Amino acid sequence: MNLEGYYRIRYSLFRWRNEQTFINRTIMAFFMACVTGVMAQIVIPLPWTPVPITAQTFAVLMSGVLLGRYWGGLSQLIYIAVGAAGIPWFAEMSGGIDVIMGATGGYLIGFVLAALFLGHLVDRYIRARKFTPMLGLMLFANFALIYIPGLMVLGLWMYTTTGSFPGVWELLVMGLLPFIAGDLVKITGAAALTRAITPKEPYGEEVDIEKAAEWRLP
């Protein structure tokens, strides 16, 4: 297959996704929720913190890219809702409302925010689909939209369990610093994959496939 054929296929796939019915998009969102649940089982527990290292943030970032505006966020809402209902697909095969209310609940909130953010920008801005802009956007989504609510809830959880708020350094050691190296690998991989699979032309209903090539970015 030549590059032109590849460009047409990826354009057709994203336009197909953009034209799906509410039911079909909901099914796709549920599928990405399942992928998130599977990736959550790739776990490295850390003895000094209730927050484990997992691979699920890769799925979170890609859910926004693959499903687009609103629907990436919906996939993460489904992930949270199904897990809260008791299905053990949170990290380390856990489930139930206690996980939502526990030490890692803030990160789950951040998953929704990150997927909504990336889905909106990928659908709306063509240049966001290139590697460097996407790398910057994913860094922001990961370290701001996921970690800020994650650290806030982790601090509140520690207060309710120990009776005192942790210091800033203690909180960072428990909820951020051990994860930076792995997150950079996942973010770089997700940005590279986004560059490869997303069309560099509009794929909305108002643009036909013959005109799409005129929009292609180098």
N, C-alpha and C positions, 0 to 999 in steps of 0.2 A: 504494500500500500504506500502511495506517495504522500507527501505532506498535505497536498491539497485535498486528497481524499480523507485524511485524518481530520483536517480542519472542518470539513463538511459534516463528518460524523459527530464530532463533539458539539458543533453548533446545533445539529438536528436533535441530539439528545437533550440539550438544555432547553431548546425551544419546546420539545415534547413535554419536558417536565413543567415548563411554564404554562402549558395549555391544559394540564390535567384538571379533572373535576375535584371538588372538595373531598369526596370520598377517597379517590385515588391518592391525593396528596396526604390525607390522613394516614392511609396505609403506608406510604413511604416514610412518613414521620415516625410511625410505630416501628418500622424496620430499623430506622436509625437509632431509635431508643433501644432496640434490642442489641444493636452493634455497640452502643455505649455500655450496656449491661455486660456484654461479653468482655469488652476491653477493661472493664472495672475489675475483672477477676485476675488480671495480670498485676499482681500485687507484690510489693516489697514492704513488709511491716517494719516500722522503726520503733525501737524499745523506749525511746524518751518522749514519744508523742502519739496521740490517738489518730493522727492523720497519716495514712500510709502513702507510699509512692504507688501510683497506678498508671496505666496507659490510657485511661478513659478520656483525658483531655484532648488527645488526638482526635477521637471520635466526635467530641463536642465541637471542636474547631471545624472539622470537615462537615458536620451536619449543617452548619450555616452556609457553607460553600455549596454543598450538593442540593440542599432543599430550598435555599433562597429566603427571601424576605418572609418573615413571620413563621415559616414552616420549620426552619431549623430550631427556633425557640420552642415551637410546639413539640418537637421531638423530645426536647429535654424536659418539658413539662410532663409529657407522657412517662418518661423515664422516672421522674420523681413521683408522680401519682401512683404508678404501678408498684414501685418500690415501697412507697408508704402504705399501700394496701397489703403488703406482706410478702410480695414476691421477692425472693432473696437474690436480687441482681445488683445491689449496691456492692461496694468493695468488700472483699472477703466473704462473699455469699451472705450478706446481711440484708435485712429488710424490716419494714415496719415504721411506724410514725416516730419511734424513738430515735431512729437514725436522722430523721429530718430535724428533730429537736436537739440533737446531740452536737458533738464537737465539729463534725464535718458538714453540718446543715448549711452553713454560709457558702461553702464551695458549690453546693448543689444549686443554690440561688444564682451564683455567678455563672454556672453553666448555661442557664436560660439567657442571661444578659449577654454573654459572649456570643452565643449562637444567633440571637436576634441582631446584634451589632454587625457581625460578619455577613449574615444573610442579606441584610439591607444594603450594605456597601457593595457586595459582590454583584447583586442584581442591578444596582443603580449606576455604578461607576465602572466603566470598562477598564480604565487604567488601574483600578484596584486589583485586577486579576493578574497583573504582572508580579514577578517574584518579589522585588524590593518593596513596593507599596504593601503587598500582602504580608510580607514579613513584619513590617512595622505595625500593621493593623492587628496581626495576631499577637505580637508582643504586648500591645496595649490591651487587647481582649483578655489575654491570659493573666498578665501581672496586675492589671487594674480591675477589670470587671469580674474576674474570678477571685483573685486573692484579697481584694479589699473587703468584700462581704465575708469571705472565708475567715480572715483574721479577726474581723469584728465579732462574728458569732463564736469563734474559738475562744476569744477573750471572755465573752459573756458566759460561755460554758465553764471555763475555768473558775470564774467568779462564783457561779452557782455550786460548783463542786468543792471548791477550796475555801471560799469566803473572802477571797481577795483577788483583785485584778493582777494579771502578770505584768512584769515590766516589758518594755518595748523589745529589748534584746531577747528575753525569754520567749516572747510571742513569736518573734521572727525565727528563732531556732526551732520552735515547734511547728510553725505553720508556713514558712516560706523558704528559708535558706537551704534546707536539704533537697528541695525540689527544683532548684534553678537549673542545674546542669541537665537533668532529664527533660525538663520543659523546653530548654533551648533546642535539644535534639528533636523533640516532637514538633515544635513550632517550625523549625527549618524544614523538616520533612513535609509538614502540612502545607507550607507556603510553596515548596517546590512542586508538590502534587497539584495544588491549585493552579499554578502556572501551566502545568502540562495539560490538565483536563478541561479548563474553562475556555470557552470561545472568546476571542478578543474582538468581538463585534456584538451589537445589540441582538438579543434573542427574544424580544417582546413580540406580542402578536401583531404589532403595527409594521414590523419589518419582515419582508419576504426573503427567502433563502438566496435568491439571485442577487439582491442588493446587499446582502450581508458582507460579501467579500470586499465591498468598497470601504467598509468600516475597519477592516482588519488592521491591528497595530503590528509594528515590526517586532 
